[in-house]
């Protein structure tokens, strides 16, 4: 989600509606040149019918992002409403904060802020974007679970003094090692514990493969993903993850806004001539920052220019962590240029890109 830095021009004749969403009951305020009308409606077919009779189809409607925002947004779209704005909850809080607060007053505040173009906006995903994001996040969670299970199994084997007896392998869970682990027999309850851990690991890996295949199929149709795959070390999954969070890059005025969306800009507290710069804001999606961080680590292994930039930042700041964040910001600027100008990676290795795209097409 991002803050809309540019107030919209508003039509004073067009009705403006602010809606405070609830789980079962919501409140709406309609502002027109004739005044304001506030009413409540249930979150049901009868409630939507009431809303339709009171709110004109050309009205400008605003509501706060919440757990019910997505189904409500889709419902309004199906009813023919097109001018819909979703308010950013975090950035809206300081605007609507007051000692007197209830659902009716919140709907009034939303309507008034929207009528003068001062409503900080959030971005809701379209249905296809949402489906793709769900696949990516579930694959991420499965990967984390697989990592935890592998660490647990290794720790368990070391505790029982049998890990060192496993066949030598650069892969802790190679086919040879898995066979050896499955063949271990303690003759007591440890056999059940170990077999259950291995069963859970293999089940999670099977699920991960299914998610990865769906993501691969979607990646074939995404030009932005293919463009990001021109970066050495970036595969279809990592490119899909970053592309999913960026979405249509044109919704960001510049690269700094994109960096702010990801939460990799420092916090600022300025007063008169005193300027205080704090830690990274981390106000954006944590999964997006994870993908960018991993992308920096991966690219640095293959791309000497990125590796040199990181080393320079680390030497200048005296901090590897700060150098990593600055390299993430540099990468965001390059990604913004690539997606907005439809250009490949500046130092693309065309033969490597073709290998990755050929592997993507082959599956």
C-alpha positions in Angstrom: 0.0 0.0 0.0 1.2 3.6 -0.6 0.2 7.1 0.2 -1.2 9.1 -2.6 1.0 12.2 -2.6 -1.0 14.1 -5.3 -4.5 15.3 -4.3 -7.1 14.6 -6.9 -9.2 17.2 -8.5 -12.7 16.8 -7.2 -16.1 17.6 -8.7 -18.2 19.4 -6.1 -21.4 18.3 -7.8 -20.6 14.6 -7.8 -21.7 13.0 -4.5 -18.9 11.8 -2.3 -19.4 8.8 0.0 -17.4 7.7 3.0 -18.1 4.2 4.4 -16.8 2.8 7.7 -16.9 -1.0 7.2 -17.9 -3.4 9.9 -18.1 -7.2 10.0 -22.0 -7.2 10.1 -23.0 -3.5 10.0 -21.5 -0.6 8.2 -22.0 3.2 8.2 -22.1 5.4 5.2 -22.1 9.2 4.8 -23.1 10.9 1.5 -21.9 14.4 0.9 -23.6 16.6 -1.7 -24.0 20.3 -2.3 -27.2 20.0 -0.4 -25.6 18.6 2.8 -24.8 15.3 4.4 -26.8 12.1 5.0 -25.6 9.3 7.2 -27.2 5.8 7.3 -26.2 2.3 8.3 -26.6 -0.8 6.3 -26.1 -4.6 7.0 -23.3 -6.4 5.1 -25.9 -8.6 3.3 -27.8 -8.6 0.0 -30.5 -6.4 1.7 -27.9 -4.0 2.8 -26.3 -3.7 -0.6 -29.7 -3.2 -2.1 -30.3 -0.3 0.3 -26.9 1.2 -0.6 -27.8 1.0 -4.3 -31.0 3.0 -3.7 -29.2 5.7 -1.8 -25.8 6.1 -3.6 -25.7 7.2 -7.2 -23.8 5.1 -9.7 -21.4 8.0 -10.4 -20.6 8.7 -6.8 -17.0 8.8 -5.5 -16.8 6.2 -2.8 -14.1 5.8 -0.2 -13.7 3.2 2.6 -10.8 2.1 4.8 -8.7 -1.0 4.0 -9.7 -3.8 6.4 -10.4 -7.5 6.5 -13.7 -6.9 4.6 -12.3 -4.4 2.1 -11.6 -7.0 -0.7 -15.1 -8.6 -0.8 -16.8 -5.2 -0.4 -14.7 -3.8 -3.2 -15.6 -6.6 -5.5 -19.3 -6.3 -4.5 -19.3 -2.6 -5.4 -17.6 -3.3 -8.7 -20.3 -5.8 -9.5 -23.0 -3.2 -8.7 -21.6 -0.8 -11.3 -19.6 1.5 -9.1 -16.3 2.5 -10.6 -14.9 5.5 -8.7 -13.6 3.6 -5.6 -10.8 4.7 -3.3 -9.4 2.6 -0.5 -7.9 4.6 2.4 -4.5 3.6 3.8 -5.2 2.6 7.4 -1.8 3.4 8.9 -1.5 6.8 7.3 -5.2 7.6 7.8 -4.9 7.2 11.6 -3.2 10.4 12.3 -5.7 12.4 10.2 -8.9 11.0 11.8 -7.6 10.7 15.3 -9.9 12.5 17.7 -11.2 12.2 21.3 -14.7 11.6 20.0 -14.8 8.5 17.7 -17.5 6.1 16.5 -18.5 4.4 13.3 -20.8 7.2 12.1 -18.3 9.9 12.7 -15.6 7.8 11.0 -17.7 7.6 7.8 -18.2 11.4 7.9 -14.5 12.0 8.2 -13.8 9.6 5.3 -16.3 11.4 3.1 -15.0 14.9 4.0 -11.3 14.0 3.4 -12.2 12.3 0.1 -14.3 15.3 -1.0 -11.2 17.6 -0.8 -8.7 15.1 -2.2 -6.8 14.5 1.1 -7.4 10.8 1.5 -4.2 8.7 1.6 -4.8 5.8 -0.7 -4.1 2.1 -0.4 -3.7 -0.3 -3.4 -6.1 -3.3 -3.6 -5.1 -6.2 -5.9 -7.3 -7.3 -8.7 -8.5 -10.9 -8.5 -5.8 -12.3 -10.8 -3.1 -10.4 -8.9 -4.5 -11.7 -5.6 -4.4 -15.3 -6.8 -0.8 -14.9 -8.0 0.2 -13.3 -4.7 -1.4 -16.1 -2.7 0.6 -18.7 -4.6 3.8 -16.8 -4.0 3.3 -16.3 -0.3 2.2 -19.9 0.3 5.3 -21.1 -1.5 7.4 -18.8 0.7 5.8 -20.1 3.9 6.4 -23.7 2.7 10.0 -22.9 2.0 10.4 -21.5 5.5 8.7 -24.6 7.0 10.9 -26.9 5.0 14.0 -25.0 6.3 12.8 -25.4 9.9 12.1 -29.1 9.4 15.5 -29.8 7.9 17.2 -27.9 10.8 15.1 -29.9 13.3 16.0 -33.2 11.7 19.7 -32.4 11.6 19.7 -31.3 15.2 17.8 -34.5 16.2 20.3 -36.7 14.5 23.2 -34.9 16.0 21.7 -35.1 19.5 21.3 -38.9 19.0 24.9 -39.2 17.9 24.2 -40.6 14.4 24.6 -37.6 12.1 28.3 -38.1 11.6 27.6 -41.7 10.4 25.5 -40.5 7.4 27.1 -40.7 3.9 29.3 -37.7 2.9 27.4 -35.3 0.7 27.4 -31.6 -0.1 23.6 -31.7 0.2 22.4 -32.5 3.7 19.3 -34.1 2.2 20.5 -35.8 -0.9 18.8 -39.0 -2.1 21.6 -41.1 -0.6 21.3 -39.4 2.8 17.5 -39.6 2.9 17.8 -43.3 2.2 20.3 -43.6 5.0 18.1 -41.6 7.4 15.1 -43.7 6.6 17.2 -46.8 7.2 18.1 -45.8 10.8 16.5 -47.9 13.5 16.7 -47.1 17.2 14.3 -49.8 18.4 12.2 -47.4 20.5 10.0 -44.2 20.2 12.8 -42.4 18.4 11.9 -44.3 15.2 8.4 -42.8 15.3 9.8 -39.3 15.9 12.3 -39.5 13.1 9.9 -41.0 10.6 7.2 -38.4 11.3 9.8 -35.6 10.8 10.8 -37.1 7.5 7.2 -37.6 6.4 6.4 -34.0 7.2 9.4 -32.8 5.3 8.6 -34.8 2.2 5.0 -33.8 2.3 5.9 -30.1 2.5 8.4 -30.5 -0.3 5.7 -32.1 -2.5 3.3 -29.2 -1.8 6.1 -26.8 -2.6 6.6 -28.4 -6.0 2.9 -28.0 -6.8 2.9 -24.4 -5.9 6.2 -23.8 -7.8 4.7 -25.3 -11.0 1.7 -23.0 -10.8 4.0 -20.0 -10.3 6.1 -21.2 -13.3 3.0 -21.4 -15.5 2.0 -17.9 -14.6 5.5 -16.6 -15.1 5.4 -17.6 -18.7 2.7 -15.0 -19.4 4.2 -12.1 -17.5 6.5 -9.7 -19.4 7.6 -8.0 -16.3 8.8 -11.3 -14.8 10.8 -12.1 -18.0 12.3 -8.7 -17.9 13.5 -9.2 -14.3 14.9 -12.6 -15.3 17.5 -10.8 -17.4 19.2 -10.0 -14.1 21.9 -12.7 -13.4 21.0 -15.0 -10.6 17.3 -14.1 -10.6 15.0 -17.0 -11.4 11.3 -17.0 -12.2 10.2 -17.4 -8.6 12.2 -14.4 -7.3 11.2 -12.3 -10.3 7.6 -13.2 -9.8 7.7 -12.3 -6.1 9.2 -8.8 -6.7 6.9 -8.2 -9.8 3.9 -9.1 -7.7 4.6 -6.4 -5.1 5.5 -3.8 -7.7 2.5 -4.4 -9.8 2.0 -1.7 -12.4 5.1 0.4 -11.9 3.3 3.4 -13.3 1.4 3.8 -10.1 4.7 5.1 -8.5 5.8 8.6 -9.6 9.4 7.7 -9.3 11.9 5.2 -7.8 11.9 6.9 -4.4 8.2 6.2 -4.0 8.8 2.6 -4.9 11.6 2.4 -2.3 9.2 4.0 0.2 6.6 1.4 -0.6 9.0 -1.4 0.2 9.9 0.4 3.5 13.6 0.6 2.7 13.9 4.4 3.3 15.0 5.9 6.6 12.5 7.4 9.0 12.8 11.2 9.4 11.9 13.5 12.3 12.6 17.1 11.4 12.1 20.1 13.5 13.1 23.6 12.4 16.8 23.3 11.3 17.3 20.0 13.0 17.1 16.9 10.9 17.0 13.5 12.4 17.3 10.4 10.2 16.5 7.0 11.8 16.5 3.4 10.9 14.8 1.8 7.9 11.1 2.5 8.1 10.0 -1.1 7.3 6.5 0.3 6.6 6.0 -1.8 3.5 5.4 -5.5 2.9 7.9 -7.6 4.8 7.7 -10.4 2.1 8.6 -7.8 -0.5 11.7 -6.7 1.5 12.7 -10.3 2.0 12.5 -10.8 -1.8 14.6 -7.7 -2.4 17.2 -8.7 0.2 17.5 -12.2 -1.2 17.8 -10.7 -4.7 20.7 -8.5 -3.6 22.5 -11.5 -2.1 21.9 -13.6 -5.2 22.9 -10.9 -7.7 26.0 -10.1 -5.8 27.3 -13.6 -6.4 27.0 -13.2 -10.2 27.3 -9.5 -10.9 30.6 -7.8 -10.1 29.1 -4.3 -10.4 26.6 -4.9 -7.6 29.2 -6.6 -5.5 31.5 -3.6 -5.9 28.7 -1.2 -5.0 28.0 -3.1 -1.9 31.7 -3.1 -0.9 31.8 0.6 -1.5 28.8 1.3 0.7 30.0 -1.0 3.4 33.4 0.8 3.5 31.8 4.2 3.5 29.3 3.5 6.3 31.4 1.0 8.2 28.4 -1.3 8.4 27.6 -4.4 6.3 24.0 -4.1 7.2 23.8 -0.5 6.1 25.7 -1.4 2.9 23.1 -4.1 2.2 20.2 -1.7 2.6 21.8 0.9 0.4 22.4 -1.8 -2.2 18.7 -2.7 -2.0 17.8 0.9 -2.7 20.2 0.9 -5.7 18.5 -2.3 -7.0 15.1 -0.7 -6.6 16.2 2.3 -8.7 17.4 -0.1 -11.4 14.2 -2.2 -11.3 12.1 0.9 -11.6 14.1 2.0 -14.7 13.8 -1.5 -16.2 10.1 -1.8 -15.7 9.2 1.8 -16.6 11.4 2.0 -19.6 11.0 -1.6 -20.7 14.7 -2.3 -20.7 16.7 -5.4 -19.8 19.3 -5.5 -17.1 22.1 -3.1 -17.8 24.8 -5.8 -17.7 22.6 -8.6 -19.1 24.3 -11.8 -20.2 22.0 -12.7 -23.1 23.1 -16.4 -23.3 22.3 -16.8 -19.6 18.9 -15.1 -20.0 18.0 -17.3 -22.9 18.9 -20.4 -20.9 16.6 -19.3 -18.1 13.7 -18.5 -20.5 14.2 -21.7 -22.4 14.0 -23.7 -19.1 10.8 -21.7 -18.2 9.2 -22.5 -21.6 10.2 -26.2 -21.5 8.2 -26.9 -18.3 
